[in-house]
Amino acid sequence: METIEIIGYKRANLGKKESKKLREEGNVPCVVYGGKDQIHFHAPMILFRDLVYTPGANFVNLTLKVRKRCNPSRYSISSS
């Protein structure tokens, strides 16, 4: 299986208008479910190309950059 790197940025504003604005700018609004809280973030659409347009399963290394912190958070997500 191939590993794909996606770099996301935590979203401060949620809602339909903000999601539409992100899409117009070429980003994908995303949510990671699991644990106690949901994590809302956005990532550039181009980073999802290798994940979406492939017939097999892939591993995803998701790096979330939060502006308040110096160190990014890392999450490992596998899609099957």
C-alpha positions as CSV (number, residue, x, y, z in Angstrom):
1,M,0.0,0.0,0.0
2,E,1.1,3.5,-0.8
3,T,1.3,6.3,1.9
4,I,0.0,9.7,0.9
5,E,0.9,12.9,2.9
6,I,-1.9,15.4,3.4
7,I,-1.1,18.7,5.2
8,G,-4.2,20.4,6.7
9,Y,-4.9,23.6,8.5
10,K,-7.3,23.8,11.5
11,R,-10.5,25.7,10.7
12,A,-11.5,28.6,13.0
13,N,-14.8,29.3,11.3
14,L,-17.4,26.6,10.6
15,G,-20.6,26.6,8.6
16,K,-21.9,26.6,5.1
17,K,-20.6,30.0,4.0
18,E,-17.1,29.3,5.2
19,S,-17.1,25.9,3.6
20,K,-18.2,27.4,0.3
21,K,-15.5,30.1,0.5
22,L,-12.8,27.4,1.1
23,R,-14.0,25.4,-1.9
24,E,-13.8,28.5,-4.1
25,E,-10.2,29.0,-2.9
26,G,-9.3,25.4,-4.0
27,N,-9.5,23.8,-0.6
28,V,-11.5,20.9,0.8
29,P,-13.2,21.3,4.1
30,C,-12.7,18.1,6.2
31,V,-13.6,16.6,9.6
32,V,-11.9,13.8,11.5
33,Y,-14.2,11.9,13.8
34,G,-13.0,9.8,16.7
35,G,-12.1,10.2,20.2
36,K,-13.8,12.8,22.3
37,D,-13.8,15.7,19.8
38,Q,-14.2,16.2,16.1
39,I,-11.3,18.0,14.4
40,H,-12.3,20.5,11.6
41,F,-9.6,21.4,9.1
42,H,-9.1,22.2,5.5
43,A,-6.5,21.0,3.0
44,P,-5.6,21.9,-0.6
45,M,-7.6,19.9,-3.2
46,I,-4.5,18.9,-5.1
47,L,-3.3,16.8,-2.2
48,F,-6.4,14.5,-2.4
49,R,-5.8,13.7,-6.1
50,D,-3.6,10.7,-5.5
51,L,-6.0,9.4,-2.8
52,V,-9.2,9.8,-4.8
53,Y,-8.1,8.7,-8.3
54,T,-6.6,5.4,-7.4
55,P,-8.3,2.0,-7.4
56,G,-6.5,0.5,-4.3
57,A,-6.4,1.3,-0.6
58,N,-3.9,3.8,0.8
59,F,-2.5,4.9,4.1
60,V,-2.8,8.6,4.8
61,N,-0.4,10.6,7.0
62,L,-2.3,13.7,8.1
63,T,-0.4,16.6,9.5
64,L,-2.5,19.4,11.0
65,K,-1.0,22.8,11.4
66,V,-2.5,24.9,14.1
67,R,-1.6,28.5,14.2
68,K,-1.5,28.8,18.0
69,R,1.1,26.0,18.3
70,C,4.6,25.7,17.0
71,N,4.5,21.9,16.6
72,P,2.0,20.4,14.1
73,S,-0.3,17.5,15.2
74,R,0.1,14.2,13.4
75,Y,-2.6,11.6,12.8
76,S,-2.3,8.4,11.0
77,I,-5.4,7.4,9.0
78,S,-5.9,4.2,7.0
79,S,-8.5,3.8,4.3
80,S,-9.6,0.4,3.2
